[in-house]
Amino acid sequence: MDEKELKKELARLKRLAVEIAGEIHDIVEDTLWVKYTELPILSAKIVEAIKTAETFKEKHNL
């Protein structure tokens, strides 16, 4: 992969984390009392997504 492709992949990985954050935001803002049980699952997913992005970033010196 060249640097442009690496940066594009990093952006994709970051976007995945942001999408999960959006799901959390939607639950908190709109359906907290109904969907609060989903928050621990989504929290674990966002932590993993961020770790994946950060590992990729470090591995490729971005």
Backbone as XML, in Angstrom:
<?xml version="1.0"?>
<chain id="A" units="angstrom">
  <residue number="1" name="MET">
    <atom name="N" x="0.841" y="-1.189" z="0.000"/>
    <atom name="CA" x="0.000" y="0.000" z="0.000"/>
    <atom name="C" x="0.881" y="1.245" z="0.000"/>
  </residue>
  <residue number="2" name="ASP">
    <atom name="N" x="0.505" y="2.210" z="-0.800"/>
    <atom name="CA" x="1.231" y="3.468" z="-0.743"/>
    <atom name="C" x="0.621" y="4.344" z="0.360"/>
  </residue>
  <residue number="3" name="GLU">
    <atom name="N" x="1.261" y="5.478" z="0.607"/>
    <atom name="CA" x="0.839" y="6.323" z="1.727"/>
    <atom name="C" x="-0.602" y="6.810" z="1.578"/>
  </residue>
  <residue number="4" name="LYS">
    <atom name="N" x="-1.009" y="7.115" z="0.358"/>
    <atom name="CA" x="-2.381" y="7.579" z="0.130"/>
    <atom name="C" x="-3.386" y="6.487" z="0.515"/>
  </residue>
  <residue number="5" name="GLU">
    <atom name="N" x="-3.108" y="5.261" z="0.129"/>
    <atom name="CA" x="-3.992" y="4.141" z="0.472"/>
    <atom name="C" x="-4.006" y="3.888" z="1.969"/>
  </residue>
  <residue number="6" name="LEU">
    <atom name="N" x="-2.837" y="4.017" z="2.610"/>
    <atom name="CA" x="-2.759" y="3.834" z="4.058"/>
    <atom name="C" x="-3.606" y="4.875" z="4.777"/>
  </residue>
  <residue number="7" name="LYS">
    <atom name="N" x="-3.509" y="6.117" z="4.343"/>
    <atom name="CA" x="-4.299" y="7.187" z="4.960"/>
    <atom name="C" x="-5.795" y="6.963" z="4.735"/>
  </residue>
  <residue number="8" name="LYS">
    <atom name="N" x="-6.138" y="6.469" z="3.568"/>
    <atom name="CA" x="-7.541" y="6.175" z="3.268"/>
    <atom name="C" x="-8.064" y="5.060" z="4.174"/>
  </residue>
  <residue number="9" name="GLU">
    <atom name="N" x="-7.239" y="4.036" z="4.387"/>
    <atom name="CA" x="-7.633" y="2.939" z="5.275"/>
    <atom name="C" x="-7.760" y="3.425" z="6.714"/>
  </residue>
  <residue number="10" name="LEU">
    <atom name="N" x="-6.843" y="4.275" z="7.149"/>
    <atom name="CA" x="-6.935" y="4.832" z="8.503"/>
    <atom name="C" x="-8.215" y="5.647" z="8.648"/>
  </residue>
  <residue number="11" name="ALA">
    <atom name="N" x="-8.548" y="6.426" z="7.646"/>
    <atom name="CA" x="-9.791" y="7.214" z="7.690"/>
    <atom name="C" x="-11.001" y="6.291" z="7.787"/>
  </residue>
  <residue number="12" name="ARG">
    <atom name="N" x="-10.963" y="5.167" z="7.070"/>
    <atom name="CA" x="-12.068" y="4.210" z="7.130"/>
    <atom name="C" x="-12.193" y="3.622" z="8.537"/>
  </residue>
  <residue number="13" name="LEU">
    <atom name="N" x="-11.065" y="3.270" z="9.137"/>
    <atom name="CA" x="-11.088" y="2.710" z="10.491"/>
    <atom name="C" x="-11.611" y="3.727" z="11.500"/>
  </residue>
  <residue number="14" name="LYS">
    <atom name="N" x="-11.192" y="4.968" z="11.354"/>
    <atom name="CA" x="-11.686" y="6.023" z="12.251"/>
    <atom name="C" x="-13.180" y="6.238" z="12.055"/>
  </residue>
  <residue number="15" name="ARG">
    <atom name="N" x="-13.632" y="6.186" z="10.804"/>
    <atom name="CA" x="-15.053" y="6.377" z="10.514"/>
    <atom name="C" x="-15.899" y="5.298" z="11.184"/>
  </residue>
  <residue number="16" name="LEU">
    <atom name="N" x="-15.386" y="4.067" z="11.237"/>
    <atom name="CA" x="-16.119" y="2.990" z="11.915"/>
    <atom name="C" x="-16.333" y="3.331" z="13.387"/>
  </residue>
  <residue number="17" name="ALA">
    <atom name="N" x="-15.303" y="3.864" z="14.037"/>
    <atom name="CA" x="-15.434" y="4.254" z="15.441"/>
    <atom name="C" x="-16.437" y="5.387" z="15.600"/>
  </residue>
  <residue number="18" name="VAL">
    <atom name="N" x="-16.409" y="6.344" z="14.681"/>
    <atom name="CA" x="-17.341" y="7.477" z="14.743"/>
    <atom name="C" x="-18.778" y="7.003" z="14.537"/>
  </residue>
  <residue number="19" name="GLU">
    <atom name="N" x="-18.968" y="6.023" z="13.672"/>
    <atom name="CA" x="-20.316" y="5.487" z="13.456"/>
    <atom name="C" x="-20.854" y="4.830" z="14.727"/>
  </residue>
  <residue number="20" name="ILE">
    <atom name="N" x="-20.005" y="4.117" z="15.441"/>
    <atom name="CA" x="-20.427" y="3.506" z="16.700"/>
    <atom name="C" x="-20.753" y="4.604" z="17.710"/>
  </residue>
  <residue number="21" name="ALA">
    <atom name="N" x="-19.926" y="5.636" z="17.741"/>
    <atom name="CA" x="-20.198" y="6.766" z="18.637"/>
    <atom name="C" x="-21.541" y="7.396" z="18.312"/>
  </residue>
  <residue number="22" name="GLY">
    <atom name="N" x="-21.869" y="7.456" z="17.027"/>
    <atom name="CA" x="-23.166" y="7.990" z="16.618"/>
    <atom name="C" x="-24.318" y="7.137" z="17.132"/>
  </residue>
  <residue number="23" name="GLU">
    <atom name="N" x="-24.125" y="5.826" z="17.108"/>
    <atom name="CA" x="-25.163" y="4.935" z="17.646"/>
    <atom name="C" x="-25.365" y="5.194" z="19.135"/>
  </residue>
  <residue number="24" name="ILE">
    <atom name="N" x="-24.257" y="5.353" z="19.853"/>
    <atom name="CA" x="-24.341" y="5.638" z="21.290"/>
    <atom name="C" x="-25.059" y="6.970" z="21.510"/>
  </residue>
  <residue number="25" name="HIS">
    <atom name="N" x="-24.687" y="7.963" z="20.730"/>
    <atom name="CA" x="-25.324" y="9.275" z="20.844"/>
    <atom name="C" x="-26.831" y="9.181" z="20.618"/>
  </residue>
  <residue number="26" name="ASP">
    <atom name="N" x="-27.221" y="8.446" z="19.588"/>
    <atom name="CA" x="-28.644" y="8.311" z="19.294"/>
    <atom name="C" x="-29.393" y="7.648" z="20.444"/>
  </residue>
  <residue number="27" name="ILE">
    <atom name="N" x="-28.807" y="6.624" z="21.026"/>
    <atom name="CA" x="-29.458" y="5.956" z="22.170"/>
    <atom name="C" x="-29.595" y="6.923" z="23.328"/>
  </residue>
  <residue number="28" name="VAL">
    <atom name="N" x="-28.516" y="7.613" z="23.652"/>
    <atom name="CA" x="-28.540" y="8.538" z="24.792"/>
    <atom name="C" x="-29.549" y="9.651" z="24.569"/>
  </residue>
  <residue number="29" name="GLU">
    <atom name="N" x="-29.617" y="10.149" z="23.354"/>
    <atom name="CA" x="-30.486" y="11.286" z="23.091"/>
    <atom name="C" x="-31.952" y="10.900" z="22.897"/>
  </residue>
  <residue number="30" name="ASP">
    <atom name="N" x="-32.202" y="9.724" z="22.315"/>
    <atom name="CA" x="-33.571" y="9.412" z="21.910"/>
    <atom name="C" x="-34.226" y="8.243" z="22.651"/>
  </residue>
  <residue number="31" name="THR">
    <atom name="N" x="-33.467" y="7.227" z="22.965"/>
    <atom name="CA" x="-34.099" y="5.996" z="23.463"/>
    <atom name="C" x="-33.393" y="5.408" z="24.677"/>
  </residue>
  <residue number="32" name="LEU">
    <atom name="N" x="-32.822" y="6.263" z="25.498"/>
    <atom name="CA" x="-32.008" y="5.787" z="26.623"/>
    <atom name="C" x="-32.733" y="4.774" z="27.492"/>
  </residue>
  <residue number="33" name="TRP">
    <atom name="N" x="-33.952" y="5.046" z="27.859"/>
    <atom name="CA" x="-34.651" y="4.187" z="28.809"/>
    <atom name="C" x="-35.093" y="2.860" z="28.200"/>
  </residue>
  <residue number="34" name="VAL">
    <atom name="N" x="-35.051" y="2.764" z="26.891"/>
    <atom name="CA" x="-35.447" y="1.535" z="26.215"/>
    <atom name="C" x="-34.221" y="0.713" z="25.803"/>
  </residue>
  <residue number="35" name="LYS">
    <atom name="N" x="-33.184" y="1.393" z="25.326"/>
    <atom name="CA" x="-32.039" y="0.696" z="24.747"/>
    <atom name="C" x="-30.762" y="0.801" z="25.578"/>
  </residue>
  <residue number="36" name="TYR">
    <atom name="N" x="-30.871" y="1.180" z="26.837"/>
    <atom name="CA" x="-29.683" y="1.360" z="27.662"/>
    <atom name="C" x="-28.843" y="0.088" z="27.786"/>
  </residue>
  <residue number="37" name="THR">
    <atom name="N" x="-29.473" y="-1.066" z="27.615"/>
    <atom name="CA" x="-28.724" y="-2.320" z="27.734"/>
    <atom name="C" x="-27.743" y="-2.523" z="26.578"/>
  </residue>
  <residue number="38" name="GLU">
    <atom name="N" x="-27.919" y="-1.789" z="25.488"/>
    <atom name="CA" x="-27.003" y="-1.884" z="24.352"/>
    <atom name="C" x="-25.716" y="-1.100" z="24.583"/>
  </residue>
  <residue number="39" name="LEU">
    <atom name="N" x="-25.717" y="-0.190" z="25.551"/>
    <atom name="CA" x="-24.560" y="0.680" z="25.755"/>
    <atom name="C" x="-23.278" y="-0.077" z="26.106"/>
  </residue>
  <residue number="40" name="PRO">
    <atom name="N" x="-23.291" y="-1.077" z="26.981"/>
    <atom name="CA" x="-22.039" y="-1.797" z="27.250"/>
    <atom name="C" x="-21.474" y="-2.499" z="26.013"/>
  </residue>
  <residue number="41" name="ILE">
    <atom name="N" x="-22.342" y="-3.045" z="25.196"/>
    <atom name="CA" x="-21.897" y="-3.724" z="23.973"/>
    <atom name="C" x="-21.272" y="-2.713" z="23.015"/>
  </residue>
  <residue number="42" name="LEU">
    <atom name="N" x="-21.957" y="-1.602" z="22.812"/>
    <atom name="CA" x="-21.436" y="-0.565" z="21.921"/>
    <atom name="C" x="-20.158" y="0.055" z="22.481"/>
  </residue>
  <residue number="43" name="SER">
    <atom name="N" x="-20.079" y="0.189" z="23.788"/>
    <atom name="CA" x="-18.864" y="0.733" z="24.403"/>
    <atom name="C" x="-17.670" y="-0.174" z="24.137"/>
  </residue>
  <residue number="44" name="ALA">
    <atom name="N" x="-17.866" y="-1.464" z="24.259"/>
    <atom name="CA" x="-16.782" y="-2.409" z="23.969"/>
    <atom name="C" x="-16.392" y="-2.342" z="22.496"/>
  </residue>
  <residue number="45" name="LYS">
    <atom name="N" x="-17.377" y="-2.199" z="21.621"/>
    <atom name="CA" x="-17.097" y="-2.110" z="20.186"/>
    <atom name="C" x="-16.305" y="-0.851" z="19.845"/>
  </residue>
  <residue number="46" name="ILE">
    <atom name="N" x="-16.658" y="0.263" z="20.480"/>
    <atom name="CA" x="-15.950" y="1.506" z="20.164"/>
    <atom name="C" x="-14.514" y="1.458" z="20.675"/>
  </residue>
  <residue number="47" name="VAL">
    <atom name="N" x="-14.315" y="0.874" z="21.827"/>
    <atom name="CA" x="-12.948" y="0.734" z="22.353"/>
    <atom name="C" x="-12.116" y="-0.115" z="21.395"/>
  </residue>
  <residue number="48" name="GLU">
    <atom name="N" x="-12.671" y="-1.214" z="20.932"/>
    <atom name="CA" x="-11.956" y="-2.086" z="19.995"/>
    <atom name="C" x="-11.685" y="-1.378" z="18.666"/>
  </residue>
  <residue number="49" name="ALA">
    <atom name="N" x="-12.654" y="-0.634" z="18.168"/>
    <atom name="CA" x="-12.482" y="0.087" z="16.911"/>
    <atom name="C" x="-11.378" y="1.137" z="17.024"/>
  </residue>
  <residue number="50" name="ILE">
    <atom name="N" x="-11.333" y="1.831" z="18.136"/>
    <atom name="CA" x="-10.299" y="2.845" z="18.339"/>
    <atom name="C" x="-8.931" y="2.181" z="18.476"/>
  </residue>
  <residue number="51" name="LYS">
    <atom name="N" x="-8.855" y="1.086" z="19.207"/>
    <atom name="CA" x="-7.583" y="0.366" z="19.326"/>
    <atom name="C" x="-7.090" y="-0.102" z="17.965"/>
  </residue>
  <residue number="52" name="THR">
    <atom name="N" x="-7.999" y="-0.603" z="17.144"/>
    <atom name="CA" x="-7.635" y="-1.059" z="15.799"/>
    <atom name="C" x="-7.083" y="0.093" z="14.968"/>
  </residue>
  <residue number="53" name="ALA">
    <atom name="N" x="-7.754" y="1.229" z="15.003"/>
    <atom name="CA" x="-7.298" y="2.400" z="14.252"/>
    <atom name="C" x="-5.945" y="2.886" z="14.759"/>
  </residue>
  <residue number="54" name="GLU">
    <atom name="N" x="-5.782" y="2.948" z="16.056"/>
    <atom name="CA" x="-4.525" y="3.412" z="16.635"/>
    <atom name="C" x="-3.372" y="2.451" z="16.332"/>
  </residue>
  <residue number="55" name="THR">
    <atom name="N" x="-3.641" y="1.167" z="16.379"/>
    <atom name="CA" x="-2.616" y="0.172" z="16.049"/>
    <atom name="C" x="-2.193" y="0.308" z="14.590"/>
  </residue>
  <residue number="56" name="PHE">
    <atom name="N" x="-3.164" y="0.463" z="13.710"/>
    <atom name="CA" x="-2.881" y="0.654" z="12.285"/>
    <atom name="C" x="-2.039" y="1.911" z="12.088"/>
  </residue>
  <residue number="57" name="LYS">
    <atom name="N" x="-2.421" y="2.975" z="12.758"/>
    <atom name="CA" x="-1.709" y="4.252" z="12.649"/>
    <atom name="C" x="-0.255" y="4.104" z="13.092"/>
  </residue>
  <residue number="58" name="GLU">
    <atom name="N" x="-0.041" y="3.467" z="14.219"/>
    <atom name="CA" x="1.311" y="3.267" z="14.735"/>
    <atom name="C" x="2.127" y="2.340" z="13.832"/>
  </residue>
  <residue number="59" name="LYS">
    <atom name="N" x="1.514" y="1.267" z="13.372"/>
    <atom name="CA" x="2.213" y="0.291" z="12.530"/>
    <atom name="C" x="2.729" y="0.930" z="11.247"/>
  </residue>
  <residue number="60" name="HIS">
    <atom name="N" x="1.967" y="1.877" z="10.707"/>
    <atom name="CA" x="2.312" y="2.485" z="9.426"/>
    <atom name="C" x="2.869" y="3.913" z="9.570"/>
  </residue>
  <residue number="61" name="ASN">
    <atom name="N" x="3.176" y="4.291" z="10.807"/>
    <atom name="CA" x="3.775" y="5.609" z="11.078"/>
    <atom name="C" x="2.982" y="6.754" z="10.454"/>
  </residue>
  <residue number="62" name="LEU">
    <atom name="N" x="1.696" y="6.752" z="10.685"/>
    <atom name="CA" x="0.828" y="7.809" z="10.125"/>
    <atom name="C" x="0.509" y="8.857" z="11.173"/>
  </residue>
</chain>
